[in-house]
Amino acid sequence: MEILIKASQFLLSLSLLIVLHEFGHYLPAKLFKTRVEKFYLFFDAWGKKLFSFTKGGTEYGIGWLPLGGYVKISGMIDESMDLEQMEKEPQPWEFRSKPAWQRLIIMLGGVIVNFVLGFLIYIMLFNVWGENIVKSDDVKYGFGVAKVLEQYGVQQGDNLLLVNGEELDDARDINNYLLLRSVQTITVKHTNGETEQIKLPEDIDMQIFQSTGMTAMTPRFPFTLDTVTEGSNAEKAGLLKTDKIIGVNEMPVTYWSDVTFGIQNSKEFVNIKVNRNDQIHDLKIELGKNGKIGIRPKPTDEDYITITKKEFSFSESITRGTSEAYWKLHDIVTQFKFVFTSKGATSLGGFIAIGNIFPSTWSWPAFWAITAFLSLMLGFMNLLPIPALDGGHVLFTLWEMITGRKPSDKFLEYAQIGGFIFLMGLLLLANGNDIYKWITGQL
């Protein structure tokens, strides 16, 4: 049932974003009297479709292959690769006959819709549901800290007071700041009550990513094991759900962060010490490809953080929603730098990873928050200057507008094929990572 709920939310969100993105191309094409032959949610690969009808010279339908969607615009080299049409003389209603500025607007229409939609959803979210925030002094047990931060003076159990001299609206955002925004100093309160300002190096973001991924500080909480994934390395090594973990690599364990950071500091194997029916057992567990072993915790103190609800007026929600959307988009763009590392390549996720972002119970606030994030991400990804994406078409059109020379149809054909092959390779890598993690119990 949980999988069905996640899948339903993902499918609804994906369908909404695809239809609105394609409508962003469709509307200016119609306004500029450009013929739109098809408008499809999902792809009707090899001519197969679930549903279709024709109205006003446009075929509307739902394809069987849920990898996106498209509008087929007459006189344009796109996903359809309709080269027979391109061999004929250009017609007034075709895309290639329109002025460059009109073609540019048509190609930018989809990403503009995605960006506007993301901003509007965030504004709606704060207006309707407000915001749940956690202040730094509302983290009961302080923060667990990655080893890479300990070398600069951050200690286990520290409370976070300031980042670059300012208090965070939500202390849980600290990882976004450390990895995706420029952080020079953090001010912490140690468990002995002393306050210290700690200076961090310029490359702290890459140090953290290479060491622990996207998490450097996390609220601590006492725990028991909730899940030992079937078929995982933890289960194969003999770990039981009823075991109490008391040590990782000879270090005592009190909080869940002690376990996660202990595992992250390990190489190929992690040594887990457990108490099982008052008997101590030492287990040697092999790390998975993504550094996990297949266990999940359950807090024994549900009040380890205190959440405060903050309400917004309509005007306040515009300011707060716009700010949230801007920083989400900023983080999406900044996070792209990690893709070009070896660790980043193995961290790429496909449809399963995206689907897992959604909660296992239906939640409209969560659904809309994730949809807003995905809308901004879809807009950015489509704007990348890669042939077969909107950004590739935009790049070629801008080149034409600047130089006065239009790329040949043959060049555009080869570029479209090359871009498609690149995107398919990226898609296979991302979804291949998902399948591997699913098989090994890491997803």
C-alpha positions in Angstrom: 0.0 0.0 0.0 2.8 2.4 0.8 4.4 1.8 -2.6 1.0 2.5 -4.3 0.6 5.8 -2.4 4.1 6.9 -3.3 3.6 5.9 -6.9 0.2 7.7 -7.1 1.6 10.9 -5.8 4.6 10.7 -8.1 2.4 10.0 -11.2 0.0 12.8 -10.4 2.9 15.3 -9.8 4.8 14.2 -12.9 1.6 14.3 -15.1 0.8 17.8 -13.8 4.3 19.1 -14.5 4.5 17.6 -18.0 1.2 18.9 -19.1 1.9 22.4 -17.9 5.4 22.4 -19.3 4.2 21.3 -22.7 1.4 23.9 -22.5 4.1 26.5 -22.1 5.3 25.6 -25.6 1.8 25.0 -27.0 0.4 28.4 -26.1 3.0 30.7 -27.7 3.1 28.4 -30.7 -0.7 28.9 -31.2 -0.3 32.7 -30.6 2.3 32.9 -33.3 0.0 30.8 -35.6 2.4 27.9 -35.7 0.8 24.5 -36.3 0.9 22.1 -33.4 0.4 18.5 -34.7 0.5 16.6 -31.4 0.2 17.3 -27.6 1.0 14.2 -25.6 1.4 13.3 -22.0 4.0 10.5 -22.0 5.4 9.2 -25.3 3.4 7.3 -27.9 6.5 5.3 -28.9 6.2 3.2 -32.0 2.7 4.7 -32.5 1.2 3.1 -29.4 -1.0 5.2 -27.2 -3.5 4.7 -24.4 -5.9 7.5 -25.5 -6.2 10.2 -28.2 -8.5 12.6 -29.9 -8.1 15.3 -32.5 -9.4 18.9 -32.3 -8.5 22.0 -34.2 -5.8 20.1 -36.2 -4.0 19.0 -33.1 -3.9 15.4 -31.8 -4.1 15.2 -28.0 -3.3 12.0 -26.3 -1.7 9.9 -23.6 1.2 7.7 -24.6 2.2 4.4 -23.0 5.8 5.2 -22.2 5.9 7.4 -19.0 9.3 9.2 -19.7 7.9 12.7 -20.2 5.7 14.2 -22.8 6.0 16.5 -25.9 4.3 18.8 -28.4 5.1 18.1 -32.0 5.4 21.5 -33.8 5.3 21.6 -37.6 8.7 22.4 -39.2 10.8 21.6 -36.1 13.5 18.9 -35.5 12.4 17.5 -32.2 11.8 14.2 -30.4 9.7 12.9 -33.3 12.6 13.2 -35.8 10.2 13.8 -38.6 12.8 14.4 -41.3 10.4 13.8 -44.2 8.6 17.0 -43.3 11.9 18.9 -43.2 12.8 17.9 -46.8 9.8 19.9 -48.1 9.7 23.6 -48.8 9.0 25.6 -45.6 5.4 26.6 -45.0 4.1 29.8 -43.3 2.6 27.8 -40.4 5.8 26.0 -39.7 8.2 26.7 -36.8 11.2 27.1 -39.1 9.4 29.9 -41.0 8.9 32.0 -37.9 11.2 34.9 -36.9 14.0 33.9 -34.5 12.5 35.9 -31.6 9.2 34.0 -31.9 10.9 30.6 -32.0 12.9 31.6 -28.9 9.7 32.4 -27.0 8.1 29.1 -28.1 11.2 27.2 -26.8 11.4 29.1 -23.5 7.7 28.7 -22.8 8.0 25.4 -21.0 10.7 26.3 -18.6 9.1 29.7 -17.9 5.9 27.8 -16.9 8.0 25.5 -14.6 9.7 28.4 -12.9 6.4 30.4 -12.4 4.6 27.4 -11.2 7.3 26.6 -8.7 7.1 30.1 -7.2 3.3 30.1 -7.2 3.1 26.8 -5.4 5.5 27.9 -2.7 3.5 31.0 -2.1 0.3 29.0 -1.9 1.9 26.5 0.5 2.9 29.2 3.0 -0.4 30.9 2.7 -2.5 27.8 3.3 -0.4 25.6 5.6 2.2 28.0 7.1 5.6 26.7 8.0 6.9 24.2 10.6 10.3 25.4 11.9 12.8 24.2 14.4 14.9 26.8 16.3 18.4 25.8 17.3 17.6 25.6 21.0 14.7 23.3 20.2 17.0 20.5 19.3 16.9 18.6 22.6 20.1 16.4 22.3 22.0 18.8 20.0 23.5 17.9 16.7 25.4 14.8 15.6 28.4 16.0 13.7 30.4 14.4 10.8 34.0 13.7 11.3 35.0 16.3 8.7 33.6 19.0 10.8 35.1 17.8 14.1 38.6 18.6 12.8 37.6 22.3 12.7 36.3 22.3 16.3 32.6 21.3 16.0 31.7 18.8 18.7 29.1 16.1 19.1 26.0 17.5 20.7 26.7 21.1 19.8 23.7 23.4 19.3 23.8 25.6 16.3 23.4 29.3 17.1 24.5 31.3 14.0 25.6 30.8 10.4 27.7 33.7 9.0 26.6 35.7 12.0 22.8 35.2 11.5 20.3 32.8 13.1 18.7 30.3 10.7 14.9 30.3 10.3 15.0 26.5 10.6 18.0 24.8 12.2 17.4 21.7 10.0 18.5 23.7 7.0 22.1 23.7 8.1 23.2 21.0 5.6 21.9 23.1 2.7 23.9 26.0 3.9 27.1 24.0 4.4 26.9 22.2 1.0 25.1 24.6 -1.3 25.6 28.1 0.1 28.8 30.0 1.1 29.4 29.5 4.8 32.5 31.2 6.3 31.6 30.8 10.0 29.2 28.9 12.3 28.6 29.8 16.0 27.9 26.8 18.2 27.1 26.2 21.9 29.0 23.2 23.2 27.6 20.7 25.7 29.6 22.4 28.5 27.7 25.7 27.9 30.6 27.5 26.1 29.9 29.4 22.9 32.4 29.4 20.1 32.6 30.9 16.6 34.2 28.4 14.2 35.8 29.4 10.9 35.4 27.0 8.0 37.5 26.6 4.8 36.2 27.7 1.4 36.1 24.1 0.2 34.1 22.7 3.1 31.2 21.9 0.8 33.3 19.5 -1.3 35.0 18.1 1.8 31.6 17.2 3.3 30.2 15.7 0.1 33.3 13.5 -0.5 33.2 12.4 3.1 29.5 11.9 4.0 27.4 12.9 1.1 24.8 15.6 1.7 24.7 15.4 5.5 27.1 16.9 7.9 25.0 17.8 10.9 21.8 16.1 12.0 19.6 16.4 15.2 20.5 13.6 17.6 18.0 11.2 19.1 18.1 8.0 21.1 16.8 5.0 19.1 15.9 1.4 18.6 16.0 -0.5 15.3 12.8 -0.2 13.4 13.9 -2.0 10.2 16.6 -4.4 9.1 15.9 -4.6 5.3 15.4 -8.1 4.0 18.3 -9.2 1.9 20.5 -6.3 3.0 24.1 -6.6 4.1 23.0 -6.0 7.7 20.7 -9.0 7.6 23.2 -11.2 5.9 25.7 -10.4 8.7 23.1 -11.6 11.3 21.8 -8.2 12.6 18.3 -8.6 14.1 15.6 -5.9 14.5 15.5 -6.7 18.3 19.3 -6.0 18.7 20.4 -3.0 20.6 23.4 -1.3 18.9 25.9 -0.2 21.6 29.0 0.4 19.5 30.3 1.2 16.0 34.0 0.6 15.2 34.8 0.4 19.0 33.1 3.7 19.6 30.1 3.7 22.1 26.7 4.5 20.6 24.0 6.6 22.3 22.3 8.4 19.4 21.4 7.4 15.8 23.9 9.9 14.5 26.7 8.0 16.2 25.7 5.0 14.0 25.3 6.9 10.7 28.5 8.9 11.0 30.4 5.8 12.3 29.3 3.9 9.2 30.2 6.8 6.9 33.7 6.9 8.5 34.2 3.2 7.6 35.8 1.9 4.4 34.7 -1.5 3.1 33.3 -3.0 6.4 31.8 -1.6 9.6 32.1 -3.3 13.0 28.8 -3.2 14.9 28.6 -4.2 18.6 25.1 -5.2 19.7 23.4 -6.3 22.9 21.2 -9.3 22.3 19.4 -10.7 25.3 22.1 -9.3 27.6 24.8 -10.9 25.5 27.3 -8.9 23.5 27.8 -9.8 19.8 30.3 -8.3 17.3 29.2 -8.2 13.7 31.3 -7.3 10.7 29.0 -5.8 8.0 30.0 -5.1 4.5 29.1 -1.6 3.2 26.9 -1.3 0.2 28.0 0.7 -2.9 26.4 3.8 -1.5 27.9 3.3 2.0 24.8 1.9 3.7 24.0 -1.4 5.3 20.2 -1.5 5.2 18.9 -0.4 8.6 16.4 2.2 9.8 15.9 3.6 13.3 12.9 4.5 15.5 13.3 7.3 18.0 12.7 6.4 21.6 12.0 10.0 22.4 9.5 11.6 20.0 10.2 15.0 21.5 13.9 15.2 20.5 13.0 18.3 18.5 10.3 20.9 19.1 8.5 22.1 16.0 6.9 25.5 16.0 4.1 26.4 13.5 4.3 29.8 11.9 1.4 31.3 10.0 1.6 33.9 7.2 -0.8 36.5 5.9 -1.3 36.6 2.1 1.3 39.4 1.6 3.7 37.6 3.9 3.3 34.4 2.1 4.3 36.1 -1.2 7.5 37.3 0.3 8.2 34.0 2.1 7.2 31.8 -0.8 9.3 33.8 -3.3 12.3 33.6 -1.0 11.9 29.8 -0.6 11.5 29.3 -4.3 14.6 31.4 -5.1 16.8 29.5 -2.6 15.4 26.1 -3.8 16.3 27.0 -7.3 19.7 28.3 -6.2 20.4 25.0 -4.4 19.3 23.0 -7.4 21.8 24.9 -9.6 24.6 24.8 -7.0 24.1 21.1 -6.4 24.9 20.4 -10.0 28.6 20.8 -9.2 28.6 17.5 -7.4 27.4 15.6 -10.5 30.8 15.8 -12.1 32.5 13.9 -9.3 32.8 10.1 -9.1 30.7 10.1 -5.9 28.1 12.3 -7.6 27.7 10.0 -10.6 26.9 7.0 -8.3 24.5 9.2 -6.3 22.3 10.1 -9.3 18.8 8.9 -8.9 16.1 7.9 -11.4 12.3 7.4 -11.1 12.5 5.2 -8.1 14.6 7.7 -6.1 12.3 10.6 -7.1 9.2 8.5 -6.2 10.7 7.8 -2.8 10.8 11.5 -2.0 7.0 11.4 -1.6 5.7 10.3 1.8 4.2 6.9 2.3 0.9 8.4 3.5 -1.0 10.9 1.4 -0.1 14.5 2.4 -1.2 17.5 0.4 1.3 19.9 1.9 4.1 17.4 1.2 2.8 16.7 -2.3 2.7 20.3 -3.3 6.1 21.1 -1.7 7.7 18.2 -3.7 5.8 19.2 -6.8 7.1 22.8 -6.5 10.7 21.5 -6.1 10.4 19.2 -9.0 8.9 22.0 -11.2 11.9 24.2 -10.5 14.3 21.2 -11.1 12.5 20.4 -14.4 12.8 24.0 -15.5 16.5 24.1 -14.8 17.3 20.7 -16.3 15.4 21.6 -19.5 17.3 24.9 -19.7 20.7 23.1 -19.9 22.3 23.7 -23.3 22.0 20.1 -24.4 20.6 19.3 -27.9 17.2 17.4 -27.4 16.4 19.7 -24.5 14.8 23.1 -24.7 18.1 24.7 -23.7 19.8 23.2 -26.8 17.1 24.7 -29.1 17.5 28.0 -27.2 21.3 28.0 -27.6 21.0 27.5 -31.4 18.4 30.2 -31.7 20.5 32.6 -29.8 23.4 31.8 -32.0 21.3 32.6 -35.0 20.1 35.9 -33.5 23.7 37.0 -32.6 25.5 35.9 -35.8 22.7 36.1 -38.3 23.5 32.5 -39.4 21.0 29.8 -38.9 22.4 26.2 -38.3 21.6 23.9 -41.1 18.8 21.3 -40.7 21.4 18.5 -41.1 23.4 20.0 -38.2 20.3 20.2 -36.1 19.4 16.6 -37.0 22.8 15.3 -35.9 22.7 17.5 -32.7 19.3 16.2 -31.8 20.5 12.6 -32.2 23.6 13.2 -30.2 21.7 14.9 -27.4 19.1 12.1 -27.3 21.9 9.5 -27.0 23.5 11.5 -24.2 20.2 11.9 -22.3 19.4 8.2 -22.7 22.8 7.3 -21.3 22.2 9.6 -18.3 18.7 8.1 -17.9 20.1 4.6 -17.9 22.8 5.6 -15.4 20.4 7.2 -13.0 17.8 4.4 -13.1 20.6 1.8 -13.1 21.7 3.3 -9.8 18.2 3.0 -8.5 17.9 -0.7 -9.5 21.2 -1.6 -7.9 20.2 0.1 -4.6 16.8 -1.5 -4.7 18.3 -5.0 -5.2 20.9 -4.5 -2.5 18.3 -3.1 -0.1 19.8 0.4 0.0 16.7 2.2 -1.5 
